């Protein structure tokens, strides 16, 4: 049925996203970083990863100050 098809498509998309992700610790050039950020913000859903993890957080000045005390 449609629900199974949707679940399979979602699982496949998540798997492909993880497989093509930049490995942890890989150093990027400035150009690569700029391209990555521009690509991220051009997406309609740029705040979460496909599996629901937060990518972008907005911090107030107070929150930022508290993190560095």
Long-range contacts (C-beta under 8 A, 24 or more apart in sequence): 13-50, 14-50, 14-51, 17-49, 17-50
